[in-house]
Amino acid sequence: MAEKPAEDRKPVERTPDGRYIIVNGRLWRATNPNLPEAERQRWVDALMDARRAVGAAKRAGDAAAEKAARAKVHEAKVALGERDPVWWDDGAPDYNRKLVKNTPYA
């Protein structure tokens, strides 16, 4: 599946505080905005490589390779701040993966 050109993509909807992106009415934790750009890009590249590896492993029916690739996806998502400890420090709860309508962002 070919990716749409950048000019054809809709902008990502975000919460006012920038902590989440909204996809189909669900909150997904945004990348930590405090990451230096070079580090962020390195982890995004690693994430995309790992996602491709998951697909290749699934197509090959290689469960061990799929498990290893999914671990790399998780590692990149944690490094980007999208999983595990939140990147903000004001004590606000994490609403990752919650429906917007069931959160204070409704």
Secondary structure, DSSP 4 states (H G I P E B T S, - for coil): -PPPPGGGSPPPEE-TTSSEEEETTEEEEPPPTTS-HHHHHHHHHHHHHHHHHHHHHHHHT-HHHHHHHHHHHHHHHHHHTSSSS-S--S-PPP-TT-BGGGSTT-
